[in-house]
Amino acid sequence: MGIARMYNVFSGYKGLGRERIKELFLTMSMIRAVEERISVLYPRETMRCPVHLCIGQEAVPAAVKSLMNKGDMVFGSHRAHGYYIAMGGDLGALFAELSGKKSGCTGGKGGSQNLAVPSRGFIGSSGIVAGTIPIAAGAALAFKLRGKRNVSVVDFGDGAVDEGVYYEALNFAALKKLPVIFVCENNLY
């Protein structure tokens, strides 16, 4: 979809101007281009880890990033490439990480499912289904206890709602009125 068409689609939404739409579109396009490149390179067996692409979900990390404030934290799931890219992660470090190289974003030891750019607010991701949900709740508790006005955001697929830790974290966050946003990407599972 072109920028002009996106503008026409979103022009009815209050607060979304042409520049914001352009920014979202460019972020989504970058995520898609990188994911498509990974899908071409992966079968060549130079990447040393399993890869979970986020093709079709580019809008979610782009939108989350566009709403972040300085000091906010994002935690991803095992499909974290989109968040890594949206949050400003270095593409060379991403490909190095996927190839198991020391110059990767986590020293070549985390692979596709354990990406991080802490300096940009993307604290990390995990290959464990629902693994970052309680961590995001803990970060939100720290914000609250320190009197900070930041939020933590955690992304997960709908499969994560079958994990007990999901309900425990949601209950704890509700009881303590924590500044955490739970973002469920409905993968139709």
C-alpha positions as a printed Julia matrix, in Angstrom:
189×3 Matrix{Float64}:
   0.0     0.0    0.0
   1.46    3.37  -0.97
   1.88    6.34   1.36
  -0.92    8.32  -0.31
  -3.37    5.43  -0.02
  -2.4     4.85   3.62
  -3.0     8.52   4.31
  -6.48    8.26   2.8
  -7.25    5.14   4.85
  -6.02    6.66   8.13
  -6.95   10.3    7.56
 -10.16    9.81   9.52
  -8.2     8.92  12.65
  -7.66   11.9   14.9
  -4.01   12.77  15.41
  -2.59   10.73  12.54
  -0.98   13.11  10.11
   0.86   12.44   6.9
   4.28   12.36   8.61
   3.14    9.85  11.25
   1.64    7.61   8.6
   4.82    7.85   6.56
   6.91    6.92   9.61
   4.7     3.89  10.34
   4.77    2.78   6.71
   8.55    3.07   6.46
   9.05    1.09   9.68
   6.67   -1.62   8.48
   8.39   -1.71   5.09
  11.82   -2.05   6.7
  10.63   -4.92   8.89
   9.1    -6.71   5.89
  12.23   -6.23   3.75
  14.5    -7.62   6.47
  12.2   -10.57   7.15
  12.03  -11.42   3.45
  15.82  -11.26   3.23
  16.14  -13.59   6.22
  13.71  -16.02   4.59
  15.96  -16.13   1.5
  19.22  -16.51   3.46
  18.03  -19.0    6.09
  17.87  -22.06   3.79
  21.54  -21.5    2.89
  22.35  -22.75   6.42
  24.64  -19.88   7.39
  22.34  -18.93  10.25
  23.06  -20.89  13.39
  19.67  -20.74  15.07
  16.0   -21.46  14.44
  14.28  -18.42  12.95
  10.73  -17.29  13.65
   9.64  -14.56  11.24
   7.04  -11.89  11.95
   5.85  -11.46   8.36
   2.28  -10.21   8.45
   2.71   -8.66  11.91
   4.82   -5.64  10.96
   2.2    -3.11  12.03
   2.29   -4.14  15.67
   5.92   -3.27  16.49
   5.73   -0.18  14.28
   2.69    1.09  16.19
   4.13    0.23  19.61
   7.38    2.03  18.79
   5.49    5.12  17.63
   3.84    5.4   21.05
   6.93    4.88  23.2
   8.38    7.56  25.44
  11.95    7.81  26.7
  12.48    5.32  29.5
   9.64    2.98  28.49
  10.58   -0.68  28.06
   9.51   -3.27  25.49
   9.75   -7.04  25.93
   9.24   -9.34  22.97
   8.28  -12.91  22.25
  10.14  -15.42  20.1
   9.06  -13.48  16.99
  11.13  -10.44  17.95
  12.79   -9.31  14.7
  10.07   -6.68  14.15
  10.56   -5.12  17.58
  14.34   -5.22  17.23
  14.09   -3.34  13.92
  11.33   -0.92  14.99
  13.22    0.02  18.15
  16.29    0.94  16.11
  18.43   -2.16  16.41
  21.49   -2.34  14.17
  20.79   -4.54  11.14
  24.39   -5.71  10.87
  24.26   -6.84  14.5
  20.97   -8.64  13.8
  22.39  -10.65  10.92
  25.57  -11.32  12.9
  23.44  -12.61  15.77
  21.5   -14.92  13.46
  24.84  -16.24  12.19
  26.2   -16.84  15.7
  28.93  -14.19  15.44
  30.41  -12.28  18.37
  29.45   -9.01  16.69
  25.77   -9.95  17.1
  23.47   -7.9   19.33
  23.82  -10.48  22.14
  27.3   -11.67  21.24
  26.08  -14.4   18.91
  24.72  -16.44  21.8
  21.05  -15.51  21.81
  20.04  -16.17  18.25
  16.76  -15.16  16.64
  14.64  -15.62  19.73
  16.78  -13.68  22.21
  17.35  -10.25  20.69
  17.89   -7.03  22.64
  18.65   -3.32  22.21
  18.49   -2.07  25.82
  19.83    1.37  24.89
  16.73    1.85  22.69
  14.18    0.46  25.16
  13.96   -3.04  23.71
  15.06   -4.94  26.79
  14.84   -8.37  25.22
  12.89  -11.31  23.97
  12.64  -14.97  24.85
  12.05  -18.24  23.09
   9.98  -19.41  26.07
   6.29  -18.96  25.35
   4.97  -16.26  27.74
   8.47  -15.96  29.25
   8.69  -12.19  29.12
   5.18  -11.5   30.43
   6.09  -11.67  34.15
   9.35   -9.82  33.47
   7.39   -6.93  31.94
   5.08   -6.92  34.97
   8.16   -6.79  37.19
   9.58   -3.86  35.22
   6.24   -2.07  35.63
   6.35   -2.74  39.38
   9.84   -1.2   39.49
   8.54    1.88  37.66
   5.72    2.22  40.15
   7.9     1.73  43.22
  10.41    4.29  41.94
   7.68    6.8   41.13
   8.51    6.85  37.42
   5.87    7.65  34.81
   7.06    5.02  32.34
   5.34    1.92  31.07
   6.5    -1.52  30.1
   5.06   -3.22  27.05
   5.09   -6.96  26.45
   4.29   -8.62  23.15
   3.11  -12.22  22.86
   1.11  -14.48  20.58
  -2.29  -15.85  21.48
  -0.69  -19.22  22.28
   0.79  -17.6   25.4
  -2.64  -17.37  27.04
  -2.45  -21.11  27.72
   0.45  -20.55  30.11
  -0.23  -20.11  33.81
   2.3   -17.31  34.1
   0.13  -15.23  31.74
  -2.78  -15.22  34.19
  -0.54  -14.75  37.2
   1.1   -11.69  35.64
  -2.22  -10.18  34.54
  -3.74  -10.69  37.99
  -0.69   -9.21  39.72
  -0.64   -6.23  37.34
  -4.34   -5.59  37.92
  -4.08   -5.91  41.72
  -1.11   -3.56  41.9
  -2.41   -1.24  39.15
   0.88   -1.54  37.26
   1.83    0.53  34.21
   2.15   -2.42  31.85
   0.59   -2.9   28.44
  -0.08   -6.47  27.31
  -0.03   -6.7   23.5
  -1.5    -9.94  22.16
  -0.8   -10.58  18.49
  -3.64  -12.84  17.41
  -1.98  -15.51  15.28
  -5.3   -17.39  15.11
  -3.98  -20.3   17.18
